[in-house]
Amino acid sequence: QVQLAESGGGLVQAGGSLRLSCAASGRTFSRYGMGWFRQAPGKEREFAAAISRSGTNTYYADSVKGRFTISRANAKNTVYLQMNSLKPEDTAVYYCAATPQDGGTSYATGPSLYSYWGQGTQVTVSS
C-alpha cells in the first residue's frame, strides 16, 4: 500500500513557474514507477510525465515536453514536477500516481497502469 500526497499547486501568471511535490508513505517507494497526470474541468484525465523507479528514464506528453521536468528523490520518498513557461491551458488539478511497473517510457501513459493516486493539487495559470 502506498499513500501519496501532492503539494505545491497555486495561482501563477502565464510564463511563470511552479514546482509540485508528491510525498509517498512507506519504505518501498523505489519499487514504483511514478507519473503525473492532470485533469481540467470538463475534460478527461490526461498524462503529463512519467519516471522510472531509479529515475533514469523519463517520458513526457507532447503538450509539456520542453517545459516540464519530472524527477524523484528516492531517499526522500518524493517525486517532483518542475513546471516552467506555464500557459493558461496548463490549468488543471494535478495528480501523482504510482505503478508497480518500472515506468518512464511511452507505455506508462495510461491511467489504468497506476495502482495508487494522490488527492490532487490545483494549478491555475492566469493570462
N, C-alpha and C positions, 0 to 999 in steps of 0.2 A: 504494500500500500504506500502510495506517495501522495502527499498533500502539497499543493502548490499555491503560492500567494504572490500576486503581482503588485507592483508599486511603481510610482514614477510618472503616472499619467498627469495630464493637466491641460491648461489652455495655453496655446502658443500662437504667435503670429506666423503667417506664411514666410518661409525661408529660415525659420528658427529650428532649434534642435531640442530633443528630449532624449533621455535615457531611461528605458524601462528595465526593471529588475524583476526577477521571478525567483523567490526563495523556496527551496524544496525541503520537506521534512525527511527524516530517515537517514540511514548510513549507506544507502545503495544508489545514490544519485548518479554516480559514474557509470552505472549499468544501463542508463536510459539515454536514448536519443531524445533531443528536445526540439520543440518547434514553437513558433509564434504564429498565431492566426489573428484575424481581425474581422469584425462584423459591423458594418454601417447600418443605420436604421433602414428597415425595409429590404435589406439585401441578405444574401446567403453569407455564411461564414466563409472566409477565404484565407488561403495560405499566404504567409508573408516570408518566413525564413525558417530554416532548419539547420541543426548542427549535430554532428555525430557524438558518440559517447566521449571520445577523447578530445573533441574539439578540432580534429584535423580537417574534417570535411564540413563544408557549409554549402547551402543551396538557397537561392532567393527567387521569389516571384519577379517576373519582368518589371512589374509596376514599382518595385522598391530597389531593384538592383542598382548599385552605384550610390545609393543614398542611405540605405540601412546596413548595419553591420551586427550580426549575431555573434556572441562569444559566450564562453562559460568559464567558471572558476570552480572546479570540482571540489577543491579544498574548502570552499565556502558554500557548497550546495546551491549555487546560484547561476542562472543564465541571464544574459543581458541582451537588450536590443537598443543599439545606438541609432537614433533616427535624426538625420540631417536633411537640410533643404526641404523641410516639410511643406506639404501642399494642402489646401482645403480638402481635397479628395482623400487625404490620409485620415480624416476624421472618422473615428470608429471606436468601439470597445476592443481592446487588445487582450488576447488570451495567450497564456503559455500552456504547453501541453507536453506530456512525457509518453514515449513509446519504448517498449522493451526491445524494439529493433535498433540497430546501430544508428540509422538515420543519416541526415546530412547530404542526401542525394535526391535526385528527381523523384524517386519512389516515395519519398517521405512527405509528399504534399497533400495527401488525403486525410481529412479529419478522422476517418474510421481507423487509421493506423494507430492512433493515440489512445491510450487507456486512461490517462489521468489529465484533468483540466483544472486550471485555476478559475477564480471567480471573475476575473477580468478587471481592466483598468481603463478608464475613459481618456481618450486623447481627442482634443478638439483643436483644430487649426483654423484660425480666422484669416480672412482675406484682407 
